[in-house]
Amino acid sequence: MWVSTNGLDLNYLCAHRDKTKAEEAVEAFKRFASTEDIYDPEKVAVLYEQLIKAGDAEPEPLPDATVKQIGREILHMVINMKEPGK
């Protein structure tokens, strides 16, 4: 699993040999990110530690084209965001 903390970075968090476990890790992160806990640095650190410990593989390098595409998608999401009430 690769995550971006600010939209300008892309960091390895954990890797799994089993696709199901990898998908479960992604879903756990998505559930967490949809809660207020995402704004609590201590709770984020605990989740990261849990995900890292659960990993059982080393990450495969992302192709440059994939990194660029992810960066573009993040940029477009940020540009298209509207302020509440507008």
C-alpha positions, -999 to 999 in steps of 0.1 A, spaced: 0 0 0 13 34 -10 -1 66 6 2 103 2 2 124 33 -1 158 16 -7 152 -21 29 159 -30 45 127 -17 39 90 -22 52 67 5 53 29 10 33 18 40 29 -20 38 29 -49 13 13 -83 13 19 -114 -6 -18 -123 -5 -41 -101 -25 -70 -105 -1 -48 -92 28 -37 -63 7 -73 -54 -1 -82 -57 36 -54 -33 45 -66 -8 19 -102 -10 32 -91 -6 68 -72 25 58 -103 39 39 -126 32 68 -101 50 92 -97 79 68 -135 85 67 -135 91 105 -125 121 126 -96 99 139 -77 108 107 -70 142 123 -54 127 154 -17 122 149 -14 96 176 -43 75 162 -28 78 127 6 66 140 -12 36 157 -29 27 124 3 30 105 21 8 129 -7 -19 127 -6 -19 89 32 -20 88 33 -49 113 6 -68 93 26 -66 61 45 -97 50 63 -86 19 86 -59 5 70 -33 -19 76 -36 -56 88 -3 -71 61 17 -88 67 25 -124 74 62 -131 43 64 -152 22 52 -123 37 77 -99 31 105 -124 -5 94 -130 -12 92 -92 3 127 -88 -19 141 -117 -50 125 -101 -43 140 -67 -37 174 -83 -70 172 -102 -89 162 -71 -75 192 -52 -81 216 -81 -117 204 -85 -124 207 -48 -149 235 -40 -152 253 -7 -183 244 13 -214 264 5 -201 275 -30 
